[in-house]
C-alpha cells in the first residue's frame, strides 16, 4: 500500500449495512467515495458511501 492510499469502509445508503472495504487514493480524490455495489441485506445493487 502506497503512502497516499487510505483504507475505507463502504456502507449501504439504504440499510446502513457496512459490508465492503476498499482503498482510496487521497491525492486524486479528496471527497467521499461512492460506488454502486450489491447489498446482501437489500438484495439489490445500491449506492455505497465511504463512512467516517
Beta strands, then each sheet from edge to edge (+ up, - down):
strand 1: 5-12
strand 2: 18-25
strand 3: 34-39
strand 4: 44-50
sheet 1: 2+ 1- 4+ 3-
end
